[in-house]
């Protein structure tokens, strides 16, 4: 390539000139050396011993650089181009020159100090980041999202229920096409209470969405002993006082799973063109007592083939128990 040919020619020419000048210097001085500087180093004053790669390894340049270091001098030509860690000038791509050869070690010059840039932080290599999103968010976790806590972590301990409204079923819990019929609170001989009721139309389409009647009543008593007495009283109620439709008989052989610290239930059916079922659950947890009443089509509560409990009604009583 033209540039390489020109560079090699210039290098050979410089070497020739250096050799001739060295011989002339020796003859002139009679073989003596300049005080503080060798003959070769003196001749190297007129060439670039720092940035010219072709002249860099010449004995004259090596001697000159050694004398500069001993005298603490900083030649101006050494500042003309950046240097590698070993003091050689960088030629070509700077990023490539900064990468040490495999297995090479380039310790910093004696006394040199390279502090990190202001504000920079270089944690240890074995320090792991705590920004791993949880597994469910790992696919696409938004930046700065704080909702990356472990979902399997146990919930913090909860104090006793103080507001009965906090355990009531809401209109959103009742679901589609439900209408609020009751939403009240007050105080009776047992303590503070709250009461809600939601209903759906009795049509086939609305009945398929969930219970046609969902009513909850929650009391907060002064202590657990009082709550036990209230639970016993409500568990003894058998006539479904929350109902509008009649009751033609009990529902037998169905046993919904229990919730809370104490649990009781009763089931009954009513029949016109279809078969309907009433269910009344009584739950105690600590000093709170709740009644959950559900009314709806038989197929919502009872499987039509094996006549077993479908479990569709469990969500309502379980939700109230968890809120108590």
MOHUWO-V537111 format. One record per pair of residues at least 24 apart in sequence whose ideal C-beta (glycine too) atoms are under 6 Angstrom apart, sorted by the first residue. I is the first residue (numbers start at 0). GAP is how many residues later the second one is. Records with the same first field share a line. If there is no record, write none. Layout:
BEGIN
I = GAP ; GAP
END
This chain:
BEGIN
10 = 43
13 = 41
17 = 42
36 = 30
37 = 25
40 = 26
47 = 29
49 = 27 ; 28
50 = 26 ; 29 ; 30 ; 38
52 = 38
159 = 126 ; 127
160 = 59 ; 127 ; 163
163 = 28 ; 29 ; 30 ; 54 ; 56
164 = 29
165 = 157
166 = 51 ; 153 ; 156 ; 157
167 = 26 ; 28 ; 48 ; 50
168 = 47
173 = 24 ; 40
174 = 34 ; 35
175 = 33
176 = 29 ; 32
189 = 29 ; 31 ; 40
190 = 28 ; 29 ; 30
191 = 28
192 = 26
193 = 24
206 = 90
210 = 83 ; 85
211 = 83 ; 84
212 = 82
214 = 27 ; 78
215 = 76 ; 104
216 = 74
217 = 72
218 = 70
219 = 68
220 = 66
222 = 64
223 = 62 ; 63
226 = 57 ; 60 ; 62
229 = 59
230 = 31 ; 53 ; 58
233 = 48 ; 57
234 = 29 ; 47
237 = 28
239 = 38 ; 40
241 = 51
242 = 35
244 = 25
245 = 24
250 = 26
253 = 55
255 = 53
258 = 24 ; 58 ; 59 ; 62
259 = 24 ; 25 ; 61
260 = 24
276 = 24
278 = 34
280 = 36
282 = 38
284 = 39
287 = 36
289 = 30
291 = 24 ; 25 ; 28
END
